[in-house]
Amino acid sequence: MSVSAIHDDHHDHGPAKGLMRWVTTTNHKDIGTLYMVTSLIMFMVGGAMALVIRAELFEPGMQFVDPMFYNSMTTLHALIMVFGAVMPAFAGLANWMIPMMIGSPDMALPRLNNWSFWLLPFAVLMLMSTLFMEGGAAAAGWTLYPPLVLQTGAAFPFTIFTIHILGVSSILAAINIIVTILNMRAPGMTLMKMPLFVWTWLITAFLLIAIMPVFAGAVTMLLTDKFFGTSFFNAAGGGDPVLYQHLFWFFGHPEVYVLILPSFGIVSQIIPTFSRKRLFGYSSMVYATASIGFLSFIVWGHHQYTVGMPIEGELYFTYATMLIAVPTGVKVFNWISTMWRGAITFESPMLWAIAFVVLFTLGGFTGLMMSISPADLQYHDTYFIVAHFHYVLVSGAVFAIIGGVYYWLPKWTGRMYDERLAQLHFWLTTLSVNLCFFPQHFLGLAGMPRRIPDYALQFAEFNAWSSVGGFIFGFSQLIFCYIVIRCMRRQGEHASDEVWEGAGEHGLEFTLPSPAPYHTWETPPNVH
Amino acid sequence: MKKLMTLLAVSGFAVAGEASADYALNLTEGVTELSRDIHDLHMLIFWICVGIGVLVYGILVYSLIHHRKSKGAVPAQFHENTKIEILWTVIPFLILLGMAIPATRVMIKVYDTTGADLTVKVTGYQWKWKYDYLDEGVSFFSTLSAKSNEARQMGSGIDPATVDHYLLDVDHPLVLPVGKKVRFLFTGGDVLHAWWVPDLGWKKDTIPGFITDGWATIEKPGTYRGQCTELCGRDHAFMPIVVIAKPEAEYREWLAAQKGTAVQAAGEPATSQEKPSDHQPEPPLAAAGSSEATSPAPAIGEPLTQEVAMTLGKEVYESHCQSCHQANGEGVPGLFPAIHGSQVVQGPLAAHIQLVLNGKPPLMASFRNILKPQEVAAVITYQRNAFGNSTGDLVQPADIATH
């Protein structure tokens, strides 16, 4: 992709001074930064909750927390990681990168952008505040299944309202991204020339708009069941608890693709740069992403193989779910073919991307195993599942985000991060994540259910290993915080405009100066 | 580093010691046709995944080693190849077909609950199981064994390693005949639960207001353990399942004993020697002789003495009330009210009886069909005279019957 950027002598308007800059900003880079910083903070908060869980599970017996609090921890850990850490990180990356990648001066709807960000901290704070309410925070798991969730104490309506607000925030962000991508591309930036990260976000945004209202509706039905005497999910009143599960997973399954599709995009940006070769099978990547997006809507029942649906349903969901392996496989094959006969170097972003391909594929294998409904009758709700979704979400989504941060951080801050520290961070994280989650496969197969604070003795060894891995993983992220803060404080070597050797060939963002000026592409580039 | 050394020491010790008698790496083959089929299916998919994994990771690693810039690799220019892209779309599809066919066959078998020799209804409650032998009129609750229950309390000071089958042992196991097709009906009493015994090969959710089913023909006598696998609240981890499979004749004996005790017990008052917590958990005989399977309480209508009511009441409290209202009667603030100093407990008797019989949705189950009148009378008497409450009331089964 070659670019001719025309720079005029226009003077940049710098950001406003002081705290109000961040409150009133409509600049896509500022809002991107706000999202990313919020995400990092919530990643540490959610991680701390995971460490409470792993501490309690280090050995058999109840040592630290009441089972009720333990259940709150598993519930909030998931809600915070999904809605407070991973989704805001993607929103942050989208804000920073999409305008720079498609040659647009900003997002299409800047004030909406400000609003969609500022809903987020308040929603998350409200969720955290439920920990201090009478009866404790919600403890029915992030799926909030009735009737159990109706037993929540004072936290119940606040948890629901949190979800409403987070949903509004996500929908606004998604609308903004779609409008930006469809309307703000530079001349010559046709849809099939867009970087993969932009494509994956475009599809993700459509998923979000389709699913968040369903989730909001389902939790509102919970609210009226609890306070207004309706019986949507109460069999005694003619309702059905399983109806909630169908609604939830109609949201929930596309939601997990919301958490992974942008990761595919990030990895598809990183691998070509460090292989010094064009992405293999660009158009099949786009079609594969779209197929995964479509399939995500018609496979939700595989979360419910044990609820006793008719066998036709079981088999339909089995076949449909297995199909997802095809486009996902195409993506993995394309990444490997991109590396094949490239000239590979192993800077930190590439390490994370390679680890992503290896470990996400591993999570994909267990996913395929679980798609087989009879086998899932054994796997369902065990640690096998816990291992599976942490492989795809931690060593999948989170690894891609971290890789993306290392990839673009020099562009954002104008400084190279400390490569030696970053390599240390990578190896500690990768080894510990496997130490933490690999043994959980064995635990699940051996019969350990998930969401339990205490377990039988035969599960002791692997849980101890897993806890040690979890703690190393958690504390390793402090290195990451240190690296990022150093760059943000403009410490370290200056980064070149291209940042990575030849990166200008792979994305418009690397044709801009480092750090990227406050306003970019005020005159759109010409894309050939 | 220190942590790692400790862990190495801990796990090395544990592997050598008896604490880890039987940890497993893989899915059990189990003791039913279904569990074996599912295990085989699991292994089939596993090996297919391993095969694909070796291929994919092999190519990746080869590329990472040989196509490095530091080795002087010059990037090639290719970036698509329609033939190969079609190939790696079609081949995985065919592999999936190869998995779908056996999966379908097994699933059809799983759903075939016809021709059962006996039917057991399983009801999930917070946090216990109820088993009804539908054709035999035998019915009982199954809760975590007293020893495990004691050891699992925070600060109990009891090392779980000293408890037999810690968290996987119950007071009244489900006893089933070997070689008979057992059909299970599942329903929930309050929230969702899931009934899972890995050796039987599957799990099933128990849903309040709905009935789901499953089946098993157990091929080998033995004790098979499992757990609740659907988050069901505070004590989700503490409602295990124990199935004891016996040869037909022994099963018949056990069943007769169950019916016998039911008849016998009707005549004689409960005595303190018959507390369920005194039971040895393991030997099959204990299961056969579990005389509390149907409660050893006086017949309806027979007046209780204060002493009998307090003893029986304490037992009922421990198996039905304690997990929420706590052993000390203090409850959990914001969720489960305290019994100690409760206005209901110290107030008018009628309101107290109503609450126990009707429950308090969505938190408290209705005990009208769970407890017998004399048990309700006893537990109410107990609550009104324990935990620092001292109303002096003695409630009689007759008082319950009028509500």
HADDOCK unambig.tbl for C-alpha pairs under 7 A between the chains (distance, minus, plus):
assign (segid A and resid 60 and name CA) (segid B and resid 160 and name CA) 6.56 0.50 0.50
assign (segid A and resid 61 and name CA) (segid B and resid 152 and name CA) 5.49 0.50 0.50
assign (segid A and resid 61 and name CA) (segid B and resid 160 and name CA) 6.13 0.50 0.50
assign (segid A and resid 62 and name CA) (segid B and resid 152 and name CA) 5.96 0.50 0.50
assign (segid A and resid 62 and name CA) (segid B and resid 153 and name CA) 6.46 0.50 0.50
assign (segid A and resid 62 and name CA) (segid B and resid 154 and name CA) 5.01 0.50 0.50
assign (segid A and resid 63 and name CA) (segid B and resid 154 and name CA) 5.98 0.50 0.50
assign (segid A and resid 67 and name CA) (segid B and resid 234 and name CA) 5.41 0.50 0.50
assign (segid A and resid 67 and name CA) (segid B and resid 235 and name CA) 6.80 0.50 0.50
assign (segid A and resid 68 and name CA) (segid B and resid 234 and name CA) 4.83 0.50 0.50
assign (segid A and resid 134 and name CA) (segid B and resid 333 and name CA) 6.86 0.50 0.50
assign (segid A and resid 134 and name CA) (segid B and resid 334 and name CA) 4.61 0.50 0.50
assign (segid A and resid 135 and name CA) (segid B and resid 333 and name CA) 6.14 0.50 0.50
assign (segid A and resid 135 and name CA) (segid B and resid 334 and name CA) 3.88 0.50 0.50
assign (segid A and resid 135 and name CA) (segid B and resid 335 and name CA) 4.98 0.50 0.50
assign (segid A and resid 140 and name CA) (segid B and resid 231 and name CA) 6.90 0.50 0.50
assign (segid A and resid 140 and name CA) (segid B and resid 233 and name CA) 6.79 0.50 0.50
assign (segid A and resid 147 and name CA) (segid B and resid 191 and name CA) 5.13 0.50 0.50
assign (segid A and resid 148 and name CA) (segid B and resid 191 and name CA) 5.42 0.50 0.50
assign (segid A and resid 148 and name CA) (segid B and resid 232 and name CA) 6.31 0.50 0.50
assign (segid A and resid 148 and name CA) (segid B and resid 233 and name CA) 6.73 0.50 0.50
assign (segid A and resid 150 and name CA) (segid B and resid 362 and name CA) 6.45 0.50 0.50
assign (segid A and resid 151 and name CA) (segid B and resid 362 and name CA) 5.95 0.50 0.50
assign (segid A and resid 151 and name CA) (segid B and resid 363 and name CA) 5.53 0.50 0.50
assign (segid A and resid 153 and name CA) (segid B and resid 334 and name CA) 6.19 0.50 0.50
assign (segid A and resid 153 and name CA) (segid B and resid 335 and name CA) 5.97 0.50 0.50
assign (segid A and resid 235 and name CA) (segid B and resid 208 and name CA) 6.90 0.50 0.50
assign (segid A and resid 235 and name CA) (segid B and resid 209 and name CA) 5.03 0.50 0.50
assign (segid A and resid 236 and name CA) (segid B and resid 209 and name CA) 6.65 0.50 0.50
assign (segid A and resid 276 and name CA) (segid B and resid 75 and name CA) 6.19 0.50 0.50
assign (segid A and resid 277 and name CA) (segid B and resid 75 and name CA) 6.00 0.50 0.50
assign (segid A and resid 277 and name CA) (segid B and resid 76 and name CA) 6.95 0.50 0.50
assign (segid A and resid 277 and name CA) (segid B and resid 77 and name CA) 6.70 0.50 0.50
assign (segid A and resid 278 and name CA) (segid B and resid 79 and name CA) 5.97 0.50 0.50
assign (segid A and resid 279 and name CA) (segid B and resid 79 and name CA) 6.23 0.50 0.50
assign (segid A and resid 280 and name CA) (segid B and resid 79 and name CA) 4.26 0.50 0.50
assign (segid A and resid 280 and name CA) (segid B and resid 80 and name CA) 5.46 0.50 0.50
assign (segid A and resid 281 and name CA) (segid B and resid 79 and name CA) 6.00 0.50 0.50
assign (segid A and resid 281 and name CA) (segid B and resid 80 and name CA) 4.80 0.50 0.50
assign (segid A and resid 306 and name CA) (segid B and resid 203 and name CA) 6.53 0.50 0.50
assign (segid A and resid 306 and name CA) (segid B and resid 204 and name CA) 5.02 0.50 0.50
assign (segid A and resid 306 and name CA) (segid B and resid 205 and name CA) 5.78 0.50 0.50
assign (segid A and resid 307 and name CA) (segid B and resid 204 and name CA) 6.42 0.50 0.50
assign (segid A and resid 307 and name CA) (segid B and resid 205 and name CA) 5.20 0.50 0.50
assign (segid A and resid 308 and name CA) (segid B and resid 212 and name CA) 5.60 0.50 0.50
assign (segid A and resid 311 and name CA) (segid B and resid 111 and name CA) 6.95 0.50 0.50
assign (segid A and resid 315 and name CA) (segid B and resid 104 and name CA) 6.76 0.50 0.50
assign (segid A and resid 319 and name CA) (segid B and resid 100 and name CA) 6.91 0.50 0.50
assign (segid A and resid 322 and name CA) (segid B and resid 96 and name CA) 6.77 0.50 0.50
assign (segid A and resid 326 and name CA) (segid B and resid 89 and name CA) 6.09 0.50 0.50
assign (segid A and resid 326 and name CA) (segid B and resid 92 and name CA) 6.16 0.50 0.50
assign (segid A and resid 326 and name CA) (segid B and resid 93 and name CA) 6.45 0.50 0.50
assign (segid A and resid 330 and name CA) (segid B and resid 88 and name CA) 6.82 0.50 0.50
assign (segid A and resid 330 and name CA) (segid B and resid 89 and name CA) 6.57 0.50 0.50
assign (segid A and resid 336 and name CA) (segid B and resid 60 and name CA) 5.98 0.50 0.50
assign (segid A and resid 339 and name CA) (segid B and resid 63 and name CA) 6.68 0.50 0.50
assign (segid A and resid 340 and name CA) (segid B and resid 63 and name CA) 5.45 0.50 0.50
assign (segid A and resid 340 and name CA) (segid B and resid 67 and name CA) 6.83 0.50 0.50
assign (segid A and resid 341 and name CA) (segid B and resid 63 and name CA) 6.92 0.50 0.50
assign (segid A and resid 341 and name CA) (segid B and resid 67 and name CA) 5.34 0.50 0.50
assign (segid A and resid 341 and name CA) (segid B and resid 75 and name CA) 5.82 0.50 0.50
assign (segid A and resid 341 and name CA) (segid B and resid 76 and name CA) 5.74 0.50 0.50
assign (segid A and resid 342 and name CA) (segid B and resid 67 and name CA) 5.74 0.50 0.50
assign (segid A and resid 342 and name CA) (segid B and resid 73 and name CA) 6.90 0.50 0.50
assign (segid A and resid 342 and name CA) (segid B and resid 74 and name CA) 6.57 0.50 0.50
assign (segid A and resid 342 and name CA) (segid B and resid 75 and name CA) 4.08 0.50 0.50
assign (segid A and resid 342 and name CA) (segid B and resid 76 and name CA) 5.97 0.50 0.50
assign (segid A and resid 343 and name CA) (segid B and resid 67 and name CA) 5.53 0.50 0.50
assign (segid A and resid 343 and name CA) (segid B and resid 68 and name CA) 5.02 0.50 0.50
assign (segid A and resid 343 and name CA) (segid B and resid 69 and name CA) 4.27 0.50 0.50
assign (segid A and resid 343 and name CA) (segid B and resid 73 and name CA) 5.02 0.50 0.50
assign (segid A and resid 343 and name CA) (segid B and resid 74 and name CA) 5.53 0.50 0.50
assign (segid A and resid 343 and name CA) (segid B and resid 75 and name CA) 5.00 0.50 0.50
assign (segid A and resid 344 and name CA) (segid B and resid 67 and name CA) 6.05 0.50 0.50
assign (segid A and resid 344 and name CA) (segid B and resid 68 and name CA) 4.39 0.50 0.50
assign (segid A and resid 344 and name CA) (segid B and resid 69 and name CA) 5.10 0.50 0.50
assign (segid A and resid 345 and name CA) (segid B and resid 68 and name CA) 6.18 0.50 0.50
assign (segid A and resid 345 and name CA) (segid B and resid 69 and name CA) 5.91 0.50 0.50
assign (segid A and resid 365 and name CA) (segid B and resid 49 and name CA) 6.01 0.50 0.50
assign (segid A and resid 369 and name CA) (segid B and resid 45 and name CA) 6.19 0.50 0.50
assign (segid A and resid 372 and name CA) (segid B and resid 103 and name CA) 6.36 0.50 0.50
assign (segid A and resid 374 and name CA) (segid B and resid 38 and name CA) 6.26 0.50 0.50
assign (segid A and resid 374 and name CA) (segid B and resid 103 and name CA) 6.48 0.50 0.50
assign (segid A and resid 374 and name CA) (segid B and resid 106 and name CA) 6.56 0.50 0.50
assign (segid A and resid 374 and name CA) (segid B and resid 107 and name CA) 5.48 0.50 0.50
assign (segid A and resid 375 and name CA) (segid B and resid 38 and name CA) 5.53 0.50 0.50
assign (segid A and resid 375 and name CA) (segid B and resid 41 and name CA) 6.80 0.50 0.50
assign (segid A and resid 375 and name CA) (segid B and resid 42 and name CA) 5.88 0.50 0.50
assign (segid A and resid 377 and name CA) (segid B and resid 202 and name CA) 4.72 0.50 0.50
assign (segid A and resid 377 and name CA) (segid B and resid 203 and name CA) 5.64 0.50 0.50
assign (segid A and resid 378 and name CA) (segid B and resid 198 and name CA) 6.72 0.50 0.50
assign (segid A and resid 378 and name CA) (segid B and resid 201 and name CA) 6.26 0.50 0.50
assign (segid A and resid 378 and name CA) (segid B and resid 202 and name CA) 5.18 0.50 0.50
assign (segid A and resid 378 and name CA) (segid B and resid 203 and name CA) 6.57 0.50 0.50
assign (segid A and resid 381 and name CA) (segid B and resid 229 and name CA) 5.90 0.50 0.50
assign (segid A and resid 381 and name CA) (segid B and resid 230 and name CA) 6.80 0.50 0.50
assign (segid A and resid 442 and name CA) (segid B and resid 25 and name CA) 4.73 0.50 0.50
assign (segid A and resid 442 and name CA) (segid B and resid 26 and name CA) 6.21 0.50 0.50
assign (segid A and resid 445 and name CA) (segid B and resid 25 and name CA) 6.75 0.50 0.50
assign (segid A and resid 445 and name CA) (segid B and resid 26 and name CA) 5.23 0.50 0.50
assign (segid A and resid 445 and name CA) (segid B and resid 27 and name CA) 4.62 0.50 0.50
assign (segid A and resid 446 and name CA) (segid B and resid 24 and name CA) 5.24 0.50 0.50
assign (segid A and resid 446 and name CA) (segid B and resid 25 and name CA) 6.11 0.50 0.50
assign (segid A and resid 446 and name CA) (segid B and resid 26 and name CA) 5.87 0.50 0.50
assign (segid A and resid 446 and name CA) (segid B and resid 27 and name CA) 5.72 0.50 0.50
assign (segid A and resid 447 and name CA) (segid B and resid 198 and name CA) 6.57 0.50 0.50
assign (segid A and resid 449 and name CA) (segid B and resid 229 and name CA) 5.48 0.50 0.50
assign (segid A and resid 451 and name CA) (segid B and resid 231 and name CA) 6.52 0.50 0.50
assign (segid A and resid 452 and name CA) (segid B and resid 236 and name CA) 6.73 0.50 0.50
assign (segid A and resid 452 and name CA) (segid B and resid 237 and name CA) 4.96 0.50 0.50
assign (segid A and resid 453 and name CA) (segid B and resid 237 and name CA) 6.74 0.50 0.50
assign (segid A and resid 454 and name CA) (segid B and resid 237 and name CA) 6.52 0.50 0.50
assign (segid A and resid 455 and name CA) (segid B and resid 167 and name CA) 6.72 0.50 0.50
assign (segid A and resid 456 and name CA) (segid B and resid 166 and name CA) 5.45 0.50 0.50
assign (segid A and resid 456 and name CA) (segid B and resid 167 and name CA) 5.62 0.50 0.50
assign (segid A and resid 456 and name CA) (segid B and resid 168 and name CA) 6.65 0.50 0.50
assign (segid A and resid 457 and name CA) (segid B and resid 19 and name CA) 6.49 0.50 0.50
assign (segid A and resid 457 and name CA) (segid B and resid 20 and name CA) 6.47 0.50 0.50
assign (segid A and resid 457 and name CA) (segid B and resid 161 and name CA) 6.85 0.50 0.50
assign (segid A and resid 457 and name CA) (segid B and resid 166 and name CA) 6.70 0.50 0.50
assign (segid A and resid 458 and name CA) (segid B and resid 20 and name CA) 5.18 0.50 0.50
assign (segid A and resid 458 and name CA) (segid B and resid 21 and name CA) 6.81 0.50 0.50
assign (segid A and resid 458 and name CA) (segid B and resid 22 and name CA) 5.91 0.50 0.50
assign (segid A and resid 458 and name CA) (segid B and resid 23 and name CA) 4.63 0.50 0.50
assign (segid A and resid 459 and name CA) (segid B and resid 23 and name CA) 6.49 0.50 0.50
assign (segid A and resid 461 and name CA) (segid B and resid 11 and name CA) 5.73 0.50 0.50
